[in-house]
Amino acid sequence: MKVSQQVEAGRLSGCWVKYDGTIDLEFGKDEVTFQADETQLRNLVARLSKRIAEIEEERAKAQIEDE
């Protein structure tokens, strides 16, 4: 049986990759722990990099408009 749940955790306050490869995401006193294989990690990095590039682009456009 597959069980899934979506949780609104709030603002990310910390993150860790443990020696065993477990990833911990902290949201204040709450924590999400998960395992990911190399392919999943590469996919996550690609998505995060794309999002960071979008944020930088939006910031640059806003700065040009303010000048």
C-alpha positions as CSV (number, residue, x, y, z in Angstrom):
1,M,0.0,0.0,0.0
2,K,1.3,3.4,-0.9
3,V,0.7,6.3,1.4
4,S,1.5,9.9,0.5
5,Q,1.1,13.2,2.3
6,Q,1.8,16.8,1.5
7,V,2.9,19.0,4.4
8,E,3.3,22.8,4.5
9,A,6.4,23.0,6.6
10,G,7.2,26.7,6.4
11,R,10.6,28.3,5.9
12,L,13.6,26.0,5.6
13,S,15.9,26.7,8.5
14,G,18.7,24.1,7.9
15,C,19.8,21.2,5.8
16,W,22.3,18.4,6.2
17,V,23.7,15.5,4.3
18,K,24.7,12.8,6.8
19,Y,27.7,10.5,6.3
20,D,25.3,7.7,5.4
21,G,23.8,9.9,2.6
22,T,20.5,10.6,4.5
23,I,19.3,14.2,3.8
24,D,17.7,16.2,6.6
25,L,15.7,19.3,6.0
26,E,14.9,21.4,9.0
27,F,11.9,23.7,9.4
28,G,12.3,25.2,12.8
29,K,11.7,22.3,15.2
30,D,10.3,20.1,12.5
31,E,12.4,17.8,10.3
32,V,12.1,15.8,7.1
33,T,14.6,13.0,6.5
34,F,14.9,11.1,3.2
35,Q,17.3,9.1,1.1
36,A,17.9,9.8,-2.6
37,D,20.0,8.0,-5.1
38,E,22.6,9.7,-7.4
39,T,20.1,10.2,-10.2
40,Q,17.5,11.8,-7.9
41,L,20.2,14.0,-6.4
42,R,21.4,15.2,-9.8
43,N,17.7,15.9,-10.7
44,L,17.3,17.9,-7.5
45,V,20.5,19.9,-8.1
46,A,19.4,20.7,-11.7
47,R,16.0,22.0,-10.5
48,L,17.5,24.0,-7.7
49,S,20.1,25.5,-10.1
50,K,17.4,26.4,-12.6
51,R,15.4,28.1,-9.8
52,I,18.4,30.1,-8.6
53,A,19.1,31.2,-12.2
54,E,15.4,32.4,-12.5
55,I,15.7,34.4,-9.2
56,E,19.0,36.0,-10.3
57,E,17.4,36.9,-13.7
58,E,14.4,38.5,-11.9
59,R,16.7,40.4,-9.6
60,A,18.7,41.7,-12.5
61,K,15.6,42.8,-14.4
62,A,14.3,44.6,-11.3
63,Q,17.6,46.4,-10.8
64,I,17.6,47.6,-14.4
65,E,14.1,48.9,-14.1
66,D,15.0,50.8,-10.9
67,E,17.9,52.6,-12.6
